[in-house]
Amino acid sequence: MSATTTTRSDEDKDGLITRLLEVQGPCTTPLDAALEYCRVRADRVLPMYILAMTPHAIVTILLIDAVIAGHRSSVVTYCIWLTGAMVWRWVWLARLQYNVQHELRDLRNMQFWAKVPAILYLRLLSNVAITWGSLLVGVPAFYGLFVGGFAAPLLLESRTSAATRLKECISWINFTAKRLFRVSMVMTVITIIGIIAVFVSQAALVGTVLPSLLGVDTADLNITLGSWAWRLRVFYFLFLLIDVYWAVACVFLYYDSQSRRMAADLRVRLANVTEVSA
């Protein structure tokens, strides 16, 4: 009985993935598909994400404490550690995206570890674009955001060189720029709503629920929650929630952008063939 249930569950999941790949619609369609994938495959997504982010989270918390306490020598040390943790994060996020991509498209013949150096290189380029591109009206930052998110699915899908694939990726981003911009706006709104919800809930809990309903003295708790160390931890926690979702969403956005560009090219070629035939 349990084996039959498991088989049906797997078939339902596989059918869901097939439907997600075939859906066409507004800019939020890939985001909805990614959310549904995270719900269905949480047992596979979360362990890999925890593996990717554990060193990064530990070093980030230590860095926050060092910055708040003004320990400059420790800040330098933790920044060096954070660089290593970032590389570790990129590698295992790429592995997470590889797992998602493997379920959506068969990548059985692709060697993941052979592609890791190229993925890290594109990740580095995208981070430079995001960091310094913000000074140039955000245009390079926009490209950096999606090139970084697309790096793993982009390179794992083909044996073509990273430079060639990067050019193709930029052409897809150019073609779907308006759609991807709307996606980035949706993600920004979600992030802002999340921040507001967390801090409003925190204020209500400390200001009303605990003292009025439970009779708890929150004087010391208010001091803790009012500190920048706590606020930065909350921001980082929200970043983790958004980041795991974004890692999965980028795979769906990648295929969405790719399919739209390829469909447009196909329509142009068919139009040319029709003109020649006429």
Residue pairs with C-beta under 8 A, 6 or more apart in sequence:
13 40
13 41
16 36
16 40
17 37
17 103
17 104
20 33
20 36
20 37
20 104
20 252
21 104
21 255
23 29
23 33
27 179
27 180
27 182
27 183
27 186
28 183
28 186
29 256
30 183
30 249
30 252
30 253
30 255
30 256
31 183
31 186
31 187
31 249
31 252
31 253
33 252
34 245
34 248
34 249
34 251
34 252
34 253
35 245
35 249
37 45
37 100
37 248
37 252
38 45
38 244
38 245
38 248
41 100
41 103
44 99
45 96
45 100
45 244
45 248
46 244
48 92
48 95
48 96
48 99
49 92
49 93
49 96
49 243
49 244
49 247
51 92
52 88
52 89
52 91
52 92
52 93
52 95
52 96
53 89
53 240
53 243
53 244
55 84
55 85
55 88
55 89
56 82
56 85
56 86
56 88
56 89
57 236
57 240
58 85
59 78
59 81
59 82
59 85
60 82
60 85
60 236
61 233
61 236
62 74
62 78
62 81
63 75
63 78
63 79
63 82
64 229
64 232
64 233
64 236
65 229
66 74
66 75
66 78
67 75
68 227
68 228
68 229
68 232
87 120
90 119
90 120
90 123
91 116
91 119
91 120
93 152
93 247
94 112
94 116
94 119
94 151
94 152
94 156
95 112
96 247
96 248
97 152
97 153
97 156
97 247
97 248
97 250
97 251
98 107
98 112
98 152
98 156
100 248
100 251
101 107
101 152
101 153
101 156
101 157
101 251
102 108
104 251
104 255
105 157
105 255
107 156
107 157
110 156
110 157
110 159
112 156
115 152
115 155
115 156
118 155
118 162
119 151
119 152
119 155
119 156
121 162
122 147
122 148
122 151
122 154
122 155
122 162
122 166
123 148
123 151
125 144
125 147
126 143
126 144
126 145
126 147
126 148
126 149
126 151
127 144
127 148
128 144
129 140
129 141
129 143
129 144
129 147
130 140
130 141
130 144
130 145
130 148
132 140
133 139
133 140
133 141
133 142
133 143
133 144
134 141
142 177
142 180
142 181
142 184
143 170
143 173
145 184
146 169
146 173
146 180
146 250
146 253
146 257
147 166
147 169
147 170
147 173
149 246
149 247
149 249
149 250
149 253
149 254
150 169
150 250
150 253
150 254
150 257
152 251
153 250
153 251
153 254
153 255
154 165
154 166
154 168
154 169
154 254
155 162
155 165
158 165
171 261
172 257
172 258
172 260
172 261
173 180
173 257
175 257
175 260
175 261
175 264
176 256
176 257
176 260
176 261
179 256
179 257
179 260
180 253
180 257
183 253
187 242
187 246
190 242
191 238
191 242
194 238
194 241
194 242
195 235
195 238
198 234
198 238
199 234
202 225
202 234
206 218
206 221
206 222
206 225
207 218
210 216
210 218
210 221
211 217
211 218
224 230
